[in-house]
Amino acid sequence: MAVFAAVFSHAADGWTGTEVDLAEYEGIDDLADLMRDTAAAESTAETSVVVLAEADDEWFGVARLDDTGEPRAFLSDMRVVYGHPAARLFLETDGGIDDDQETEGTGQNPYPEPVGDPDLLDDLGIPGTELMALTTREGILPADALTTIADRAGFAGELDELRA
């Protein structure tokens, strides 16, 4: 399964983006460490660090770490944590997910079950209501949602470069 993920850190002169591999991380605390390490490696005085991730047009996740707090996260569909280990990083707890708890079904449910803090990007131009709309509006793919987020936050060019 293809997962695209990138860390964007904000400094006085703008945003810097780095593509990252989430395969070796296990929880939100690991993701926060990755965010801090990436910002430090880019020599940015981190005021805000954002991770965007999406997989196979099925889900997207956003995490944010500010210089004064704990990581906050949003996942477009809670149900994907059973089949996509990288999605578990966007849960605000490192609590165990029991793979045996996955519900059985005969097809994909068209209605996502978003989880997390939809207001984590309010000050970057993406109100919680809009983040929820990007999650639930029919016809919006996860990659499109990330493009909208990056455009509003001011790092669309950096995202485009990493995707190329």
N, C-alpha and C positions, 0 to 999 in steps of 0.2 A: 504494500500500500504506500502510495506516494504522499508524503507530508511535506509541505512547504512551511518553513518557519523562519522568521527574521526578528532580530532585536534592533530597535531604533532608540537611540539615546539622544537627548536634547541638550545642547550646550548654547552658550550665548550666540554663537555664529550659525546656529541651525541644527538640523537633524543629521545624524549619521546612522547608516544601516549596515547590518552584517547578517548574512544568512547563517543559520545555525542548524545543527542536527539534534533533535530532541530524543533520539533513541536511547541514550544512556541515562536519562533523568527519570525520577520516579514520583515526584510530588511537587507541590507548589513551593516548598522550601528550596528544593533543588533548582527549580525554575528561577526563583529569586536570586540564588547564587550565580546562575548563568547570566542573569541580567546585570548583576553587579560586576562580574568578571569581564563581561563584554564591554560595558561602559568604561571600566578601568583600562582595558587594553586599547580602547580608542582614545584614551586620554581626554575624555570628556568629563567635565565637572557635572556629574549627573544631577540634573534637577528633576528629570523625569525619564524613565526608561519604559518602553512599551514593547511587548512581544506580540506579534501577529502570527497565527498559524492556521492552516486549512489543509484538509485531506480529502482527496478524491471527490470533490464537489459534494461531500456529505456533511461536513461540519466546519465551523471555524471557532477559534479561541482567541481571546485577548487577555493579556495580563499587563498590569502596570505596577511599577515600583517608583515611588517618589523618594526623595532624599530623607524624608522624615517619617516614613511609615512602613507598615507591613505590605506585602504584595496583595493586590486585589485582582480578581479574575472574573471572566465571563466566558461561558461555553454555550454555543448555540443550541446544543441538544444533549441533554444528560444521558440519553440512551446510548450514545456512541462510546461511552467509556468502557463498555463491555467488549467491544470489538476493536477498539483503537487505543492502545496503551498511551499514546501521546496525548490524547484528549484528557486523560486523568490529571495531567499537569495543571489543567485549568480549573480544577476544583479547589476551593479555598480551604481544604483540609487535606492532610496527608493520610487521613483515615483509610483503612483498607476497603477496597472494592472487591466484593465477592463475585468472581466470575460466574458462580453457580446461580446468582440471583437474576441473571438476565432473563427477561420474560420471553416466552416462546410466542411466536407469531407466524402468521401465514403470509405476511407481506409487510412492506415498509409503511409505517404510519406517516401520513403526510404532514402531521402537525408536530413540530419540534417541541421539545421540553427544555427551554433555556434555563440555565442555572448560573448563579453568581451575581455580581454587582453590575447592573446595567448602567449605572451612573459613573463608572470609573473614568470615562472620557469626557464628561460634561465640560470641563474647562478647555478641552481641545477642540470643541466645536461639534461634538457628537452627544447630544442629550440622550438620556436613558431611553426615552420613548422612541427615538430614532434607531438606537441600537436594537431595541426589541423589534421594531418594524423591519430592519434589515434581516432579522432572524426569521420572522414569521411571514413576511410578504411573499406570496407565491411568485415564482419566476426569478428570484434573486439567488444566484449561486454564491457559495462561500467566498470564492475569489472576487466576485463583484462587491460583496460586503466589505472585504478587506480594502479594495480599491477606494471605495467611498470613505472608509475610515481614514485611510492614509491621505486622501485628498483634503478632507476637512481638517485634519491635524497638521497638515503642511509637509508631509514627507512622501507624497505620491511619486515624485521623481526618483527618490531613493528606492522605493518599492519596485517601480518599473525596472530600474537597473538591475536589481537583484533577481527578478523573475526572468530577465532576458537570457 
